[in-house]
Amino acid sequence: MLVYSLYAPYNIPHTQIGGILMAAKCDICGKEVMFGNHVSHAHNRTRRRWKPNLIKTVAIIDGKKKRVKVCSKCYKKLRKAI
């Protein structure tokens, strides 16, 4: 029997809740996770990810308030538009 909790345990990333991986993507510009290598001084390469700096905020879209995840660049543009 599989039971999913609403609260993420401490040993998994906060973006994974209840066994479902949430998208790390900006709702406005579509910026996503980038992949590449971490290169040490000895030139050992290990895979790594660069996540966008997402901010959960409320925006008015089509006259309605909507909760969106936006990157910091789009957040600055939203703040300047107000």
C-alpha positions as CSV (number, residue, x, y, z in Angstrom):
1,M,0.0,0.0,0.0
2,L,1.4,3.4,-1.0
3,V,0.5,6.5,1.0
4,Y,1.6,9.9,-0.1
5,S,2.1,12.7,2.5
6,L,1.3,16.3,1.8
7,Y,4.6,17.3,3.6
8,A,7.8,16.4,1.9
9,P,10.3,14.4,4.0
10,Y,13.6,16.0,4.8
11,N,15.7,13.7,2.6
12,I,14.1,14.6,-0.7
13,P,14.2,18.0,-2.5
14,H,11.4,20.5,-1.7
15,T,10.3,20.4,-5.4
16,Q,9.2,16.8,-5.0
17,I,6.0,16.5,-3.0
18,G,4.0,13.3,-2.7
19,G,6.2,11.4,-5.2
20,I,5.3,13.9,-8.0
21,L,8.1,16.1,-9.4
22,M,6.9,19.7,-9.7
23,A,8.1,21.6,-12.8
24,A,10.9,24.1,-12.2
25,K,9.8,26.4,-15.0
26,C,8.9,30.0,-15.2
27,D,5.2,30.5,-16.2
28,I,6.0,33.7,-18.2
29,C,9.2,33.2,-20.1
30,G,9.5,29.4,-19.9
31,K,13.0,29.4,-18.4
32,E,13.8,25.8,-17.3
33,V,16.4,23.7,-15.6
34,M,19.8,23.6,-17.5
35,F,22.1,20.6,-17.3
36,G,25.9,20.4,-17.5
37,N,29.0,19.2,-15.7
38,H,30.7,20.2,-12.5
39,V,34.4,20.2,-13.2
40,S,36.8,19.9,-10.3
41,H,40.4,21.1,-10.1
42,A,41.5,17.6,-11.1
43,H,39.1,17.8,-14.1
44,N,36.8,15.2,-12.7
45,R,33.3,15.7,-14.3
46,T,30.0,15.0,-12.5
47,R,26.6,15.9,-13.8
48,R,24.8,18.8,-12.2
49,R,21.7,21.0,-12.7
50,W,21.2,24.8,-12.7
51,K,17.7,25.6,-11.5
52,P,16.0,28.9,-12.3
53,N,15.5,31.3,-9.4
54,L,11.7,30.9,-9.1
55,I,9.5,33.1,-6.9
56,K,5.9,32.2,-6.2
57,T,3.7,35.3,-6.5
58,V,0.2,36.4,-7.4
59,A,-0.3,38.2,-10.8
60,I,-3.3,39.6,-12.5
61,I,-3.8,37.7,-15.7
62,D,-6.9,38.5,-17.9
63,G,-8.4,40.5,-15.0
64,K,-8.2,37.6,-12.5
65,K,-5.7,37.0,-9.7
66,K,-3.6,33.9,-10.4
67,R,-0.8,32.2,-8.5
68,V,2.3,31.9,-10.7
69,K,5.9,30.8,-10.4
70,V,8.1,33.3,-12.1
71,C,11.9,33.7,-12.4
72,S,13.6,36.7,-10.8
73,K,14.0,38.6,-14.1
74,C,10.2,38.3,-14.9
75,Y,9.4,39.2,-11.2
76,K,11.4,42.5,-11.6
77,K,9.4,43.2,-14.8
78,L,6.1,42.6,-13.1
79,R,7.1,44.8,-10.2
80,K,8.1,47.7,-12.6
81,A,4.8,47.3,-14.5
82,I,2.7,48.1,-11.4
